[in-house]
Amino acid sequence: NKNMKFPLVSLALLTASVTAQHEVEMIEAHMDPKSKAMLDPGMCNAHELDPNMLIAKYGMNITDPEHAYALAAAVNGHLRLGSLTQLIPEANDAGRVGAVVLDGLSGDDKFPFGDIKPLFTVGEVNMCEENHGEVYVGVPDGMGAYLVDDDTLRIVVQSESYGPLYYESYPYFVNGNGASFTGSHVQYTDFDREGLAEFLTHDGPASDIIKGFGQVATTYYNLAGQLVGKRDPDGPTVYGAHYSNTDAEGNYAVAGYPTEADWLMQSLCSSHLEEAHQWGPGIGLEDDMYITNEEWMTYAPGAEFVGISMHAMDLAAKEDWAVGSVTVSGFEKIVEVNPQHTDYVILALSGYNGAYNNGGAEVDARNAEYGPRPDGSDYVNPENVCPARIYVGMKGKMEDGSDAPEDDFLARNGLRYGKVYGFAVDMSEAGPTGGLFRDAFHKPRDNGEQVDGKFIAIDWQWDGEVKNFRHDGAFDFQLPVPGYDGTDMMWWNANGYDASGSKTEHLSPDTRPGKTAFIQGSTAGYFGHYYVHGVTDALDAAEDFPSELDASYFVYQGENDITAQINLGSDGLYNIVPECPGAEDATVNCDRDYSVKSTFEDIDGLEIIAASDGLYAVLQEDSGNDLGERMFISSALEHEKDGNEINYHFMAMSGGQYNTRMAAGVGIPATSSGGGGSHEFSGVIDLSGMLAKKGSKTLRKTKKAGKKGKKGKKEKEGDFLINAHDGEARRMAEHLVPINDKLIALGLQSHNLNSGVVSAFKADRGGQVLVYQPDI
């Protein structure tokens, strides 16, 4: 019985069989009589939700019990943004420790290595005056944070949503011309800075400290620099097409059509928020920017298409710009690294390099127009045929290298004129890998192994003209390394030049001063550190861009058995099932029935936390673990070749089709479970630099701290260490905070929470954004 999902107090409402208007009247009548008194307008002038507005906005059918319950819960204030305090993740399977198993309630929330508390949950509704009635959309993935002002910390979270390809989220409208998107949303939640700093010291909900909520960008530009417009339903959209959905002529190419929107913003995966000049005066991006990217796409069979792009969001102007200069091959995550130069920016790039289902037409066209390759072979699907990559862009230039207008956002930030570089090594037997490509090299491989190579520029370069994918630089990693014809120098691809390998998953910048470096993960379960050497001299010496940059790679973790490196803290107990033989706890991973792995499986989320006591990695798997997906925080990272391996502290687990709570239909919010299924932790933000205060003995020695104190205000112990819009100070402050004093935001995707409240409000699938303080 569908109604059995809902609390008994709602049964009379849910089983009523009357007209829609009478249903609304009943909901209003069933409102908690104390709700008006209990609704504190708080920090954002919150006020009651109008049921008729919600019905119209989300197309709710209140004769459907799920919709009726969701509507009643929202109108009664029980889904106010940030109000849910129950947790989706758990420390142990409830069945192993006797924890409560009840829809809407936490399981075992006594985590072994630090407290975890929810900030907001998919399906909650904004009750603040601005953007009143907007719902937080899942599943949460990429995220970032910055100080809007000295009293407000903004957390930006995007949803990895697939629109008509899976679950179609409610539309959002852009540009004031009627154009709309479904699929991934990029939304912000504003928090009181003081309240967030104290959030883990009490049991109160995050709703008490929320100041605002909404869409990050309201203006969207396409690859041609045009305002995105409405899709022409009768033929090509000749102006304003969202080119991720079309071919170069504007013909719609996606396998499915949105039912309530013009365009699909497809699978915004991970992201990174970069503040202007975070590396020093004049060094780095010129504007505060949220960098995101579409990841993969399913096109109609036989369709021609452009491909999917990076997006650069101008946070101050609330604008989203599609970016073509880094290729249009789809990405997992793009981060800024220190260029050590005022005239350039450097981005590190990761992702599939062309994950286009039904993409054969473009591969065929590549061979017809460019083939065969110099080795005589045909070009192959470029998906996962790529090395680690970086992009070097020159500020203030148009695509042809001419000077750009000062108000050109992309040019000002070096995103029009630049080169893409791939990591190449000597692939002879005498070379640093013994002739092994990247995946094979890591099977297994000890901490501290070193691979010297070069980041070398590919021949392809963005010229500003929107073209179909056959012309893209993604195919260049099947060609000889420029300048090294006839040598053993080759792109260090995952599995050679002719076949897909493991994906370059999340990566994270090394934010230590003077380092141009990043840490790169892989779906194969290994990760390591890339350093780019001599950057300043190379950029100074180049006419525009250097042809190559010396570099080194160090292994942190090979594709090895890690069971002895995991510290569970006496937690991490799994439900014991015959489908996962021998899997009793989170030292192993049951990635599918009768498959139990002792390695990391599909490391997805990866972010480096820079602390006063070293660099630490938060690692989040995306393996489909049947017993609960795992998340870890490492010991301090080091890559000395000393025989010592890194250890991993178990933080939490979540989901899994055989997990006791998931199999019992538990969801947060209540009613959201669609049955047992997989979860995935994804997304990490170090909040500590923005929340650190003066007075801590670990911070007193800083010279940077507070140098720009509020005019006329005498700074004192207890004041926040940095002011808003000072990215360099933020980075420095992060390095001053010990790991156990950090507050870290985390994302959790709950793919099976696709019913009830989540479905009724067209919020895709469920999940939570959490805050965590380590204790390791």
C-alpha positions, 0 to 999 in steps of 0.5 A: 500500500503506497500510503504506508510510506507516510506518517499516520498523522497524514493518513486522513489527508492522503486518502481523501478523494475530493476535488483539487481545490478541496484538497488544498483547503484540507491541507490549509486546515491541517496546518499545524496551528502553532506553525505561524508562531513557530515560524521564526522569520530568522535571518532571511525574512522567512514566511509561509508557503502558499500551497497553490503556488507550490502546486502550480510551480511543480505541477503537483497532482494532489490526488497522488498521496506522495504529492499531497504529503509533500505539499502538506509537509512543506506548507507546515514548515517541516521541509524548510531549507536546513531544517532536517537534522537526520542523517542519510550516512551512517557509521555502521549498518543499523542491523549490525549495531541495533540502530533504529530503522525508521523512515525519516530517521538517522541510523548510527550517527556516532562516527569514528573520526569526527562529527558530521551534521547536515546543512541541507537536504534535497527536497527541502524548500526555501522559505526565505523571502527571496526565491520563495518556494524554490526547492533544493535539487539533487543529486549534489555534486560539485561545490564551492564556497566564498564570503559574500561579505564579512558576515555571510558565507555562501556555499554553492552546490550544483546538481548532477542531474540528467534531465529527460535522460533520467529524472527531469528536474524542475526548469529554471529560466534565464536571460529574461527571454523565456529560455529555460534549462532542466537538468543540473542546477547551480544553487547557493545557500547563504549562511550566517558566518558566526552561526556556521562557525559554531554549528557543530557546538550544538544540535540546532538545525541549519535553518536557524543560520540560513540567510538566503538561497537561489540560482547562482547565475541568471544570465547564460552565454553559449560557446559563440558568446550569444545569450542562450535563447529558446529552442526552435521546435521546428528546426535548427536554433540559428541564434542562441543555441545551447551547443552542448545539445546541438550540432554546429548549425543548432540542430537538436541532437540529444536523445531525449527532449525536455518536457518543460524546458528548452535545453538540458544542462547535462550532468554538471559533475564536479567543480571548483570555486576560485577567488581572484588573485588567490596566489598573490597580488595579480596572480591568477584569475581576475574575477571570483569564478565558479568553474563547472563542466558538463560531463557526458551526454547521450546523443540520438543515434547517428546525430552530429554534435558539438560536444560539451563544455566547461562553464565559467560562472562570474559570481559577481555578475551572476553570468554563466559563460560556456568555454571552448578553449579547454576543448569540448570533450566534457570534464569531471573537474577543472581547478586553477593551479598557481601560474606564478605569473601575473599574465597567465592562468593555469587550469588542471583538467580531468575527465572522460575526454569525450564520453558521448553515447551514440557518438559514432557519427563524429568519430566516423567524420573525424576519420573521413576528414582527418584520417588515417592517423600518422601511424596508419590507424583509424582514429578511435573513440577518444573516451579515456584516451588521454593523459593528465592535462593542463591549460595555459591561458594568456590574460587579456587576449582574444582567440587570435591573440589580439588585445581584448576589451577590458570588459571581456570576462573570458579574455580578462581571465585568460579563457579565450587564448590558450593552449592545452598540454598533456603529460608525456614520458619516455615510453622506452623500456629504459624510461621512467615507467619501463614502457608501461602506460598509466593504468598498468604502471599503477598495478601495483605501485608503492608510495613514492615512485617517481615519473619524470616527464613533460607537459607538452602543448597539443597542436589544436587550439580554440579559434572561437568558431563553434564546430562539430566535435570531429575537429576537437583537440580530444583526438590529439592524444592519439597523435605523436607528441609534437616535437618528438616525432620518431622518439619514444616520447608518448602521451602517458595515456591510461591504456595507450592510443587505441583503447579506453582506460581508467578515467582521470577522475577528480583532481585538486590543487596543491595550494602551498606557496610556490607550487604549480601542482595538483593531485590527480585521482583515477577510477582505477583507485590510484592517485598521485601528485603532478608538479610542473617545474620552472613555470615562471621562467618558461612563461617569461621566455615564451613569445606566447606559450611555451611548447613544453613544461618540465614536470614530475609525477609521484605516486601516493597510492597504487592500485594495491590491496589497502585493507591494512592501511584502513583504520575503521576506528571499530566502526564500518560494519557491513550487513553480512549477506551471501552476495558479498562473501567475506565482506564484513566491514569497510576494509573491503568493497563489494562493488557488485554481487560476488565481487569483493575488492581489497583496493580502492574502487572508483575513487571519484571525489578527491580534495586536498585539505591543506592544514598546518600539520600537512596535506590531507586527502578526502577520498570518496568512492563511486563504485556502486558498493552494495553494502554502502559507499565509503569515504575516507580521510588520509593521514598526512600525505607524503611521497618519500620512497621510504617504504611507508604507505598512507593510512586512511581513516574511515569517515562514513558510509552510505547507501547500498542495496543490501544495507539494512536501512536502504533495504527497509525503505528508509529515506531522508526526507521521509517518503523519498526512498524508491528502494535499496540502491547505491549512494556516492559521496561527492564534493568537498570544501575546506571552510576553515580559512573563512571561519578561522578566528584570531586568538587561537595560539596556532593563528597568532603568528600570522602576519597576513591575518586581519591586515585589512580590518574594517575601517574604524574597527579595532580588531580583537581576539575572536574576530574572524581572521580574514575579510571577504574577497581576499582569496590570498588571505583565505588560502594562507589562513587554511594553511594555519588551521590544524586538521582537527580544527577544520570544518569541511563541507561534504556532498552526498548523492543518494540515487535511490531517494527518488520518490515521495517528497523528492519526486513531488518537487521535481528535485531529481534524486536525493542527497545531503550537504554535510559539515564535518570536523575531523578527529584523527 
